[in-house]
Amino acid sequence: MQNENFKLKKTTSPQSRFKNQDVEPEFWKKKKLEEMNKTEWELLCDGCGKCCLNKLECKGKIYFTNAHCRFLNPK
């Protein structure tokens, strides 16, 4: 996998995708993941699935596998 496949366009942000949601502007810059509610957590997702892929670390380098965690909903 190439990292370029997962880069978002600079014009894309969680806030711009859900303008009708009642969330604090740029909440992702101010809150830790543990502090986010379900709505905020879902707004962060761009659907790439990269965070749900199982990863391996070897000598300080991260390698992605093609196996996903149980929380990924591929539909």
C-alpha positions in Angstrom: 0.0 0.0 0.0 1.1 3.5 -0.7 0.5 6.3 1.8 -0.5 8.6 -1.1 -3.7 6.6 -1.5 -4.9 7.7 1.9 -4.1 11.4 1.9 -7.1 13.7 2.1 -7.4 16.7 -0.1 -6.5 19.9 1.7 -10.1 21.2 1.3 -11.5 18.2 3.2 -12.1 18.5 6.9 -14.5 16.7 9.3 -16.3 20.0 9.9 -16.9 20.7 6.2 -18.4 17.3 5.6 -21.1 17.7 8.3 -22.0 21.3 8.4 -25.5 20.5 9.8 -24.1 18.6 12.8 -24.1 20.4 16.2 -20.4 20.1 17.0 -17.7 22.5 18.1 -15.7 24.0 15.2 -12.4 22.1 14.6 -13.1 19.8 17.6 -10.5 17.4 16.3 -7.7 19.9 17.0 -8.9 20.6 20.6 -10.0 17.2 22.0 -8.2 14.0 22.6 -9.8 10.9 21.1 -11.0 9.8 24.6 -12.8 13.1 25.0 -14.9 12.8 21.8 -18.5 11.7 21.8 -19.9 9.2 19.3 -20.9 11.9 16.8 -17.5 13.6 16.8 -15.7 10.2 16.5 -17.8 9.3 13.5 -17.2 12.7 11.9 -13.4 12.0 11.9 -13.9 8.9 9.7 -13.3 9.5 6.0 -14.1 5.8 5.2 -10.6 4.8 4.1 -10.4 1.9 6.7 -6.7 2.5 7.3 -7.2 2.9 11.1 -9.0 -0.4 11.2 -6.2 -2.4 9.5 -4.2 -4.6 11.7 -0.6 -3.3 11.8 2.7 -4.8 12.6 5.8 -3.0 14.0 9.3 -4.1 13.2 12.4 -2.1 14.2 10.3 1.0 14.6 8.6 0.8 11.3 4.8 0.2 10.9 3.5 -2.2 8.3 -0.1 -2.6 7.4 -1.7 -6.0 6.9 -4.8 -6.7 4.7 -6.7 -7.9 7.8 -9.1 -5.5 9.5 -10.3 -5.3 13.1 -13.7 -6.4 14.2 -15.0 -2.8 14.3 -14.7 -2.1 10.6 -18.1 -2.1 8.8 -17.2 -2.8 5.2 -20.7 -2.0 4.0 
